[in-house]
Amino acid sequence: MTLLITVFAAIIFSVKWYNRQNDDMKLGSLCLMLWGASLMWLVDAIFEYAELKSEYFTPAAEDMLNDAFLGLSVVALALVIWLVRLLIADPKGTVRLALNKKDAA
């Protein structure tokens, strides 16, 4: 589940990155984080399959739920890191403008 969730998120954001008009949102760094996580989960799946063989394809429901939560947590962490990076970079000057407006009031 972790692999599927991160791969789907990586594909969705890669399509958004590819169809961008400009790079103001810094989607490239988000795509790299998600593809890196997907590669990590792929290696984990390969080693787990090598260890479990056919049992790999019949996981318990509890294991699948835990993996789903872990996959969603990884995607959420990548989104938080991307958002913090975006707010620090402030490509459109929105945060700076909001802070200056607050100081002027």
FIRO-17791 format. One record per residue: residue in three letters; y, x, z of N, C-alpha, C in turn. Coordinates in nm, 4 decimals. Layout:
<atoms>
<atom type="ALA" n_py="Y" n_px="X" n_pz="Z" ca_py="Y" ca_px="X" ca_pz="Z" c_py="Y" c_px="X" c_pz="Z"/>
...
</atoms>
This chain:
<atoms>
<atom type="MET" n_py="-0.1198" n_px="0.0816" n_pz="0.0000" ca_py="0.0000" ca_px="0.0000" ca_pz="0.0000" c_py="0.1266" c_px="0.0863" c_pz="0.0000"/>
<atom type="THR" n_py="0.1223" n_px="0.1968" n_pz="0.0732" ca_py="0.2412" ca_px="0.2820" ca_pz="0.0784" c_py="0.2740" c_px="0.3347" c_pz="-0.0606"/>
<atom type="LEU" n_py="0.1702" n_px="0.3762" n_pz="-0.1313" ca_py="0.1903" ca_px="0.4281" ca_pz="-0.2662" c_py="0.2460" c_px="0.3200" c_pz="-0.3579"/>
<atom type="LEU" n_py="0.1893" n_px="0.2013" n_pz="-0.3547" ca_py="0.2362" ca_px="0.0929" ca_pz="-0.4417" c_py="0.3814" c_px="0.0551" c_pz="-0.4124"/>
<atom type="ILE" n_py="0.4156" n_px="0.0421" n_pz="-0.2858" ca_py="0.5514" ca_px="0.0011" ca_pz="-0.2495" c_py="0.6534" c_px="0.1049" c_pz="-0.2931"/>
<atom type="THR" n_py="0.6252" n_px="0.2321" n_pz="-0.2685" ca_py="0.7220" ca_px="0.3355" ca_pz="-0.3065" c_py="0.7296" c_px="0.3533" c_pz="-0.4583"/>
<atom type="VAL" n_py="0.6172" n_px="0.3391" n_pz="-0.5262" ca_py="0.6209" ca_px="0.3513" ca_pz="-0.6735" c_py="0.7002" c_px="0.2360" c_pz="-0.7344"/>
<atom type="PHE" n_py="0.6783" n_px="0.1145" n_pz="-0.6854" ca_py="0.7548" ca_px="0.0005" ca_pz="-0.7379" c_py="0.9044" c_px="0.0170" c_pz="-0.7109"/>
<atom type="ALA" n_py="0.9396" n_px="0.0621" n_pz="-0.5913" ca_py="1.0812" ca_px="0.0856" ca_pz="-0.5597" c_py="1.1378" c_px="0.1963" c_pz="-0.6485"/>
<atom type="ALA" n_py="1.0613" n_px="0.3026" n_pz="-0.6694" ca_py="1.1069" ca_px="0.4132" ca_pz="-0.7540" c_py="1.1272" c_px="0.3666" c_pz="-0.8981"/>
<atom type="ILE" n_py="1.0373" n_px="0.2834" n_pz="-0.9479" ca_py="1.0503" ca_px="0.2326" ca_pz="-1.0849" c_py="1.1731" c_px="0.1425" c_pz="-1.0969"/>
<atom type="ILE" n_py="1.1920" n_px="0.0542" n_pz="-1.0003" ca_py="1.3067" ca_px="-0.0375" ca_pz="-1.0058" c_py="1.4381" c_px="0.0398" c_pz="-1.0059"/>
<atom type="PHE" n_py="1.4525" n_px="0.1349" n_pz="-0.9147" ca_py="1.5775" ca_px="0.2095" ca_pz="-0.9072" c_py="1.5929" c_px="0.3079" c_pz="-1.0224"/>
<atom type="SER" n_py="1.4824" n_px="0.3555" n_pz="-1.0791" ca_py="1.4917" ca_px="0.4425" ca_pz="-1.1970" c_py="1.5417" c_px="0.3642" c_pz="-1.3181"/>
<atom type="VAL" n_py="1.4968" n_px="0.2403" n_pz="-1.3324" ca_py="1.5459" ca_px="0.1552" ca_pz="-1.4415" c_py="1.6944" c_px="0.1278" c_pz="-1.4231"/>
<atom type="LYS" n_py="1.7350" n_px="0.0982" n_pz="-1.2972" ca_py="1.8777" ca_px="0.0774" ca_pz="-1.2697" c_py="1.9569" c_px="0.2040" c_pz="-1.3004"/>
<atom type="TRP" n_py="1.9028" n_px="0.3205" n_pz="-1.2642" ca_py="1.9701" ca_px="0.4476" ca_pz="-1.2910" c_py="1.9804" c_px="0.4719" c_pz="-1.4421"/>
<atom type="TYR" n_py="1.8744" n_px="0.4421" n_pz="-1.5154" ca_py="1.8735" ca_px="0.4663" ca_pz="-1.6591" c_py="1.9728" c_px="0.3760" c_pz="-1.7320"/>
<atom type="ASN" n_py="1.9917" n_px="0.2537" n_pz="-1.6853" ca_py="2.0817" ca_px="0.1578" ca_pz="-1.7493" c_py="2.2234" c_px="0.1619" c_pz="-1.6927"/>
<atom type="ARG" n_py="2.2575" n_px="0.2677" n_pz="-1.6223" ca_py="2.3898" ca_px="0.2759" ca_pz="-1.5583" c_py="2.4999" c_px="0.2944" c_pz="-1.6613"/>
<atom type="GLN" n_py="2.6180" n_px="0.2459" n_pz="-1.6280" ca_py="2.7356" ca_px="0.2671" ca_pz="-1.7115" c_py="2.8033" c_px="0.3986" c_pz="-1.6737"/>
<atom type="ASN" n_py="2.8048" n_px="0.4265" n_pz="-1.5434" ca_py="2.8554" ca_px="0.5539" ca_pz="-1.4928" c_py="2.7723" c_px="0.5889" c_pz="-1.3691"/>
<atom type="ASP" n_py="2.7970" n_px="0.7060" n_pz="-1.3134" ca_py="2.7138" ca_px="0.7512" ca_pz="-1.2022" c_py="2.7878" c_px="0.7400" c_pz="-1.0697"/>
<atom type="ASP" n_py="2.8702" n_px="0.6359" n_pz="-1.0539" ca_py="2.9449" ca_px="0.6194" ca_pz="-0.9297" c_py="2.8548" c_px="0.5913" c_pz="-0.8104"/>
<atom type="MET" n_py="2.7448" n_px="0.5258" n_pz="-0.8321" ca_py="2.6585" ca_px="0.4856" ca_pz="-0.7206" c_py="2.5603" c_px="0.5942" c_pz="-0.6782"/>
<atom type="LYS" n_py="2.5555" n_px="0.7040" n_pz="-0.7480" ca_py="2.4669" ca_px="0.8164" ca_pz="-0.7122" c_py="2.3206" c_px="0.7723" c_pz="-0.6998"/>
<atom type="LEU" n_py="2.2747" n_px="0.6932" n_pz="-0.7957" ca_py="2.1368" ca_px="0.6440" ca_pz="-0.7914" c_py="2.0343" c_px="0.7534" c_pz="-0.8180"/>
<atom type="GLY" n_py="2.0763" n_px="0.8640" n_pz="-0.8772" ca_py="1.9830" ca_px="0.9732" ca_pz="-0.9058" c_py="1.9200" c_px="1.0290" c_pz="-0.7800"/>
<atom type="SER" n_py="1.9996" n_px="1.0443" n_pz="-0.6743" ca_py="1.9440" ca_px="1.0983" ca_pz="-0.5498" c_py="1.8460" c_px="0.9997" c_pz="-0.4872"/>
<atom type="LEU" n_py="1.8743" n_px="0.8703" n_pz="-0.4966" ca_py="1.7814" ca_px="0.7697" ca_pz="-0.4454" c_py="1.6506" c_px="0.7729" c_pz="-0.5237"/>
<atom type="CYS" n_py="1.6605" n_px="0.7852" n_pz="-0.6546" ca_py="1.5395" ca_px="0.7929" ca_pz="-0.7377" c_py="1.4559" c_px="0.9149" c_pz="-0.7015"/>
<atom type="LEU" n_py="1.5216" n_px="1.0284" n_pz="-0.6807" ca_py="1.4472" ca_px="1.1495" ca_pz="-0.6450" c_py="1.3774" c_px="1.1346" c_pz="-0.5098"/>
<atom type="MET" n_py="1.4430" n_px="1.0731" n_pz="-0.4135" ca_py="1.3793" ca_px="1.0509" ca_pz="-0.2831" c_py="1.2569" c_px="0.9616" c_pz="-0.2968"/>
<atom type="LEU" n_py="1.2703" n_px="0.8536" n_pz="-0.3744" ca_py="1.1587" ca_px="0.7599" ca_pz="-0.3880" c_py="1.0436" c_px="0.8196" c_pz="-0.4696"/>
<atom type="TRP" n_py="1.0762" n_px="0.8934" n_pz="-0.5749" ca_py="0.9692" ca_px="0.9571" ca_pz="-0.6517" c_py="0.9015" c_px="1.0668" c_pz="-0.5702"/>
<atom type="GLY" n_py="0.9775" n_px="1.1373" n_pz="-0.4864" ca_py="0.9180" ca_px="1.2371" ca_pz="-0.3979" c_py="0.8226" c_px="1.1728" c_pz="-0.2977"/>
<atom type="ALA" n_py="0.8642" n_px="1.0598" n_pz="-0.2414" ca_py="0.7764" ca_px="0.9878" ca_pz="-0.1486" c_py="0.6518" c_px="0.9373" c_pz="-0.2216"/>
<atom type="SER" n_py="0.6694" n_px="0.8913" n_pz="-0.3448" ca_py="0.5546" ca_px="0.8431" ca_pz="-0.4228" c_py="0.4562" c_px="0.9563" c_pz="-0.4496"/>
<atom type="LEU" n_py="0.5084" n_px="1.0723" n_pz="-0.4819" ca_py="0.4210" ca_px="1.1880" ca_pz="-0.5048" c_py="0.3471" c_px="1.2260" c_pz="-0.3770"/>
<atom type="MET" n_py="0.4157" n_px="1.2198" n_pz="-0.2641" ca_py="0.3526" ca_px="1.2494" ca_pz="-0.1362" c_py="0.2382" c_px="1.1517" c_pz="-0.1089"/>
<atom type="TRP" n_py="0.2621" n_px="1.0214" n_pz="-0.1313" ca_py="0.1579" ca_px="0.9217" ca_pz="-0.1067" c_py="0.0436" c_px="0.9355" c_pz="-0.2071"/>
<atom type="LEU" n_py="0.0730" n_px="0.9803" n_pz="-0.3292" ca_py="-0.0337" ca_px="1.0013" ca_pz="-0.4275" c_py="-0.1268" c_px="1.1134" c_pz="-0.3821"/>
<atom type="VAL" n_py="-0.0692" n_px="1.2224" n_pz="-0.3355" ca_py="-0.1517" ca_px="1.3332" ca_pz="-0.2847" c_py="-0.2327" c_px="1.2865" c_pz="-0.1639"/>
<atom type="ASP" n_py="-0.1708" n_px="1.2093" n_pz="-0.0769" ca_py="-0.2418" ca_px="1.1550" ca_pz="0.0389" c_py="-0.3576" c_px="1.0664" c_pz="-0.0055"/>
<atom type="ALA" n_py="-0.3354" n_px="0.9827" n_pz="-0.1057" ca_py="-0.4416" ca_px="0.8939" ca_pz="-0.1554" c_py="-0.5566" c_px="0.9737" c_pz="-0.2168"/>
<atom type="ILE" n_py="-0.5240" n_px="1.0805" n_pz="-0.2881" ca_py="-0.6295" ca_px="1.1636" ca_pz="-0.3493" c_py="-0.7164" c_px="1.2271" c_pz="-0.2417"/>
<atom type="PHE" n_py="-0.6531" n_px="1.2825" n_pz="-0.1386" ca_py="-0.7310" ca_px="1.3459" ca_pz="-0.0330" c_py="-0.8086" c_px="1.2436" c_pz="0.0501"/>
<atom type="GLU" n_py="-0.7499" n_px="1.1262" n_pz="0.0707" ca_py="-0.8218" ca_px="1.0221" ca_pz="0.1442" c_py="-0.9412" c_px="0.9724" c_pz="0.0640"/>
<atom type="TYR" n_py="-0.9252" n_px="0.9595" n_pz="-0.0683" ca_py="-1.0383" ca_px="0.9183" ca_pz="-0.1523" c_py="-1.1476" c_px="1.0243" c_pz="-0.1506"/>
<atom type="ALA" n_py="-1.1084" n_px="1.1509" n_pz="-0.1530" ca_py="-1.2086" ca_px="1.2581" ca_pz="-0.1496" c_py="-1.2874" c_px="1.2553" c_pz="-0.0196"/>
<atom type="GLU" n_py="-1.2232" n_px="1.2098" n_pz="0.0874" ca_py="-1.2907" ca_px="1.2038" ca_pz="0.2166" c_py="-1.3773" c_px="1.0789" c_pz="0.2310"/>
<atom type="LEU" n_py="-1.3257" n_px="0.9622" n_pz="0.1888" ca_py="-1.3946" ca_px="0.8353" ca_pz="0.2141" c_py="-1.4828" c_px="0.7869" c_pz="0.0993"/>
<atom type="LYS" n_py="-1.4614" n_px="0.8353" n_pz="-0.0198" ca_py="-1.5328" ca_px="0.7907" ca_pz="-0.1413" c_py="-1.5168" c_px="0.6395" c_pz="-0.1613"/>
<atom type="SER" n_py="-1.6252" n_px="0.5638" n_pz="-0.1691" ca_py="-1.6165" ca_px="0.4210" ca_pz="-0.2027" c_py="-1.5546" c_px="0.3372" c_pz="-0.0905"/>
<atom type="GLU" n_py="-1.5575" n_px="0.3849" n_pz="0.0321" ca_py="-1.4966" ca_px="0.3115" ca_pz="0.1428" c_py="-1.3446" c_px="0.3043" c_pz="0.1286"/>
<atom type="TYR" n_py="-1.2901" n_px="0.3910" n_pz="0.0474" ca_py="-1.1451" ca_px="0.3929" ca_pz="0.0241" c_py="-1.0959" c_px="0.2599" c_pz="-0.0344"/>
<atom type="PHE" n_py="-1.1823" n_px="0.1947" n_pz="-0.1150" ca_py="-1.1419" ca_px="0.0727" ca_pz="-0.1851" c_py="-1.1651" c_px="-0.0542" c_pz="-0.1037"/>
<atom type="THR" n_py="-1.2145" n_px="-0.0417" n_pz="0.0194" ca_py="-1.2346" ca_px="-0.1582" ca_pz="0.1049" c_py="-1.1670" c_px="-0.1357" c_pz="0.2407"/>
<atom type="PRO" n_py="-1.0333" n_px="-0.1299" n_pz="0.2420" ca_py="-0.9651" ca_px="-0.1064" ca_pz="0.3696" c_py="-0.9638" c_px="-0.2334" c_pz="0.4553"/>
<atom type="ALA" n_py="-0.9503" n_px="-0.2143" n_pz="0.5836" ca_py="-0.9398" ca_px="-0.3278" ca_pz="0.6762" c_py="-0.8012" c_px="-0.3901" c_pz="0.6613"/>
<atom type="ALA" n_py="-0.7920" n_px="-0.5183" n_pz="0.6946" ca_py="-0.6638" ca_px="-0.5890" ca_pz="0.6824" c_py="-0.5568" c_px="-0.5248" c_pz="0.7708"/>
<atom type="GLU" n_py="-0.5957" n_px="-0.4797" n_pz="0.8886" ca_py="-0.5009" ca_px="-0.4148" ca_pz="0.9794" c_py="-0.4465" c_px="-0.2850" c_pz="0.9198"/>
<atom type="ASP" n_py="-0.5335" n_px="-0.2078" n_pz="0.8543" ca_py="-0.4894" ca_px="-0.0841" ca_pz="0.7893" c_py="-0.3930" c_px="-0.1128" c_pz="0.6749"/>
<atom type="MET" n_py="-0.4213" n_px="-0.2180" n_pz="0.5998" ca_py="-0.3321" ca_px="-0.2537" ca_pz="0.4895" c_py="-0.1957" c_px="-0.2985" c_pz="0.5404"/>
<atom type="LEU" n_py="-0.1945" n_px="-0.3726" n_pz="0.6491" ca_py="-0.0676" ca_px="-0.4164" ca_pz="0.7078" c_py="0.0124" c_px="-0.2969" c_pz="0.7605"/>
<atom type="ASN" n_py="-0.0544" n_px="-0.2049" n_pz="0.8276" ca_py="0.0126" ca_px="-0.0842" ca_pz="0.8758" c_py="0.0684" c_px="-0.0017" c_pz="0.7596"/>
<atom type="ASP" n_py="-0.0095" n_px="0.0102" n_pz="0.6534" ca_py="0.0376" ca_px="0.0841" ca_pz="0.5358" c_py="0.1572" c_px="0.0148" c_pz="0.4703"/>
<atom type="ALA" n_py="0.1556" n_px="-0.1168" n_pz="0.4677" ca_py="0.2676" ca_px="-0.1908" ca_pz="0.4094" c_py="0.3946" c_px="-0.1680" c_pz="0.4912"/>
<atom type="PHE" n_py="0.3827" n_px="-0.1742" n_pz="0.6236" ca_py="0.4986" ca_px="-0.1475" ca_pz="0.7093" c_py="0.5490" c_px="-0.0046" c_pz="0.6904"/>
<atom type="LEU" n_py="0.4578" n_px="0.0895" n_pz="0.6771" ca_py="0.4975" ca_px="0.2288" ca_pz="0.6563" c_py="0.5681" c_px="0.2452" c_pz="0.5217"/>
<atom type="GLY" n_py="0.5157" n_px="0.1819" n_pz="0.4182" ca_py="0.5796" ca_px="0.1894" ca_pz="0.2869" c_py="0.7190" c_px="0.1290" c_pz="0.2870"/>
<atom type="LEU" n_py="0.7329" n_px="0.0126" n_pz="0.3513" ca_py="0.8654" ca_px="-0.0503" ca_pz="0.3606" c_py="0.9606" c_px="0.0345" c_pz="0.4441"/>
<atom type="SER" n_py="0.9086" n_px="0.0994" n_pz="0.5474" ca_py="0.9920" ca_px="0.1870" ca_pz="0.6300" c_py="1.0417" c_px="0.3074" c_pz="0.5512"/>
<atom type="VAL" n_py="0.9573" n_px="0.3621" n_pz="0.4684" ca_py="0.9971" ca_px="0.4771" ca_pz="0.3864" c_py="1.1059" c_px="0.4364" c_pz="0.2875"/>
<atom type="VAL" n_py="1.0890" n_px="0.3213" n_pz="0.2239" ca_py="1.1905" ca_px="0.2734" ca_pz="0.1298" c_py="1.3213" c_px="0.2435" c_pz="0.2031"/>
<atom type="ALA" n_py="1.3117" n_px="0.1822" n_pz="0.3210" ca_py="1.4318" ca_px="0.1522" ca_pz="0.3990" c_py="1.5027" c_px="0.2807" c_pz="0.4413"/>
<atom type="LEU" n_py="1.4283" n_px="0.3819" n_pz="0.4839" ca_py="1.4894" ca_px="0.5091" ca_pz="0.5228" c_py="1.5584" c_px="0.5753" c_pz="0.4039"/>
<atom type="ALA" n_py="1.4952" n_px="0.5706" n_pz="0.2869" ca_py="1.5574" ca_px="0.6268" ca_pz="0.1669" c_py="1.6863" c_px="0.5524" c_pz="0.1338"/>
<atom type="LEU" n_py="1.6862" n_px="0.4208" n_pz="0.1485" ca_py="1.8077" ca_px="0.3425" ca_pz="0.1223" c_py="1.9177" c_px="0.3746" c_pz="0.2226"/>
<atom type="VAL" n_py="1.8816" n_px="0.3955" n_pz="0.3489" ca_py="1.9820" ca_px="0.4308" ca_pz="0.4501" c_py="2.0422" c_px="0.5676" c_pz="0.4199"/>
<atom type="ILE" n_py="1.9589" n_px="0.6647" n_pz="0.3868" ca_py="2.0086" ca_px="0.7985" ca_pz="0.3534" c_py="2.0998" c_px="0.7918" c_pz="0.2320"/>
<atom type="TRP" n_py="2.0588" n_px="0.7151" n_pz="0.1308" ca_py="2.1404" ca_px="0.6996" ca_pz="0.0099" c_py="2.2739" c_px="0.6332" c_pz="0.0424"/>
<atom type="LEU" n_py="2.2719" n_px="0.5316" n_pz="0.1271" ca_py="2.3942" ca_px="0.4614" ca_pz="0.1636" c_py="2.4900" c_px="0.5521" c_pz="0.2410"/>
<atom type="VAL" n_py="2.4381" n_px="0.6292" n_pz="0.3342" ca_py="2.5233" ca_px="0.7227" ca_pz="0.4091" c_py="2.5828" c_px="0.8264" c_pz="0.3148"/>
<atom type="ARG" n_py="2.5008" n_px="0.8769" n_pz="0.2237" ca_py="2.5508" ca_px="0.9748" ca_pz="0.1260" c_py="2.6589" c_px="0.9121" c_pz="0.0377"/>
<atom type="LEU" n_py="2.6385" n_px="0.7873" n_pz="-0.0001" ca_py="2.7360" ca_px="0.7180" ca_pz="-0.0836" c_py="2.8667" c_px="0.6951" c_pz="-0.0081"/>
<atom type="LEU" n_py="2.8570" n_px="0.6561" n_pz="0.1184" ca_py="2.9774" ca_px="0.6338" ca_pz="0.1979" c_py="3.0539" c_px="0.7642" c_pz="0.2229"/>
<atom type="ILE" n_py="2.9833" n_px="0.8748" n_pz="0.2402" ca_py="3.0497" ca_px="1.0034" ca_pz="0.2596" c_py="3.1166" c_px="1.0486" c_pz="0.1307"/>
<atom type="ALA" n_py="3.0474" n_px="1.0345" n_pz="0.0181" ca_py="3.1053" ca_px="1.0754" ca_pz="-0.1104" c_py="3.2207" c_px="0.9841" c_pz="-0.1505"/>
<atom type="ASP" n_py="3.2097" n_px="0.8558" n_pz="-0.1221" ca_py="3.3129" ca_px="0.7552" ca_pz="-0.1508" c_py="3.3703" c_px="0.7712" c_pz="-0.2913"/>
<atom type="PRO" n_py="3.2880" n_px="0.7535" n_pz="-0.3955" ca_py="3.3318" ca_px="0.7809" ca_pz="-0.5324" c_py="3.4468" c_px="0.6931" c_pz="-0.5822"/>
<atom type="LYS" n_py="3.4570" n_px="0.5709" n_pz="-0.5335" ca_py="3.5644" ca_px="0.4823" ca_pz="-0.5795" c_py="3.6822" c_px="0.4806" c_pz="-0.4829"/>
<atom type="GLY" n_py="3.6711" n_px="0.5529" n_pz="-0.3727" ca_py="3.7796" ca_px="0.5583" ca_pz="-0.2758" c_py="3.7954" c_px="0.4333" c_pz="-0.1925"/>
<atom type="THR" n_py="3.6943" n_px="0.3496" n_pz="-0.1877" ca_py="3.7016" ca_px="0.2231" ca_pz="-0.1151" c_py="3.7131" c_px="0.2444" c_pz="0.0358"/>
<atom type="VAL" n_py="3.6328" n_px="0.3346" n_pz="0.0891" ca_py="3.6362" ca_px="0.3602" ca_pz="0.2331" c_py="3.7697" c_px="0.4225" c_pz="0.2718"/>
<atom type="ARG" n_py="3.8160" n_px="0.5177" n_pz="0.1931" ca_py="3.9441" ca_px="0.5828" ca_pz="0.2195" c_py="4.0579" c_px="0.4812" c_pz="0.2151"/>
<atom type="LEU" n_py="4.0552" n_px="0.3913" n_pz="0.1191" ca_py="4.1577" ca_px="0.2880" ca_pz="0.1073" c_py="4.1543" c_px="0.1939" c_pz="0.2270"/>
<atom type="ALA" n_py="4.0353" n_px="0.1537" n_pz="0.2698" ca_py="4.0212" ca_px="0.0657" ca_pz="0.3851" c_py="4.0719" c_px="0.1325" c_pz="0.5132"/>
<atom type="LEU" n_py="4.0420" n_px="0.2603" n_pz="0.5289" ca_py="4.0893" ca_px="0.3326" ca_pz="0.6465" c_py="4.2398" c_px="0.3510" c_pz="0.6447"/>
<atom type="ASN" n_py="4.2982" n_px="0.3776" n_pz="0.5266" ca_py="4.4431" ca_px="0.3928" ca_pz="0.5157" c_py="4.5126" c_px="0.2599" c_pz="0.5405"/>
<atom type="LYS" n_py="4.4549" n_px="0.1486" n_pz="0.4929" ca_py="4.5128" ca_px="0.0169" ca_pz="0.5151" c_py="4.5111" c_px="-0.0170" c_pz="0.6641"/>
<atom type="LYS" n_py="4.4033" n_px="0.0222" n_pz="0.7327" ca_py="4.3921" ca_px="-0.0052" ca_pz="0.8749" c_py="4.4942" c_px="0.0773" c_pz="0.9524"/>
<atom type="ASP" n_py="4.5178" n_px="0.2030" n_pz="0.9115" ca_py="4.6162" ca_px="0.2880" ca_pz="0.9782" c_py="4.7593" c_px="0.2367" c_pz="0.9553"/>
<atom type="ALA" n_py="4.7845" n_px="0.1817" n_pz="0.8385" ca_py="4.9187" ca_px="0.1336" ca_pz="0.8056" c_py="4.9524" c_px="0.0044" c_pz="0.8801"/>
<atom type="ALA" n_py="4.8524" n_px="-0.0732" n_pz="0.9158" ca_py="4.8761" ca_px="-0.2024" ca_pz="0.9827" c_py="4.9093" c_px="-0.1904" c_pz="1.1269"/>
</atoms>
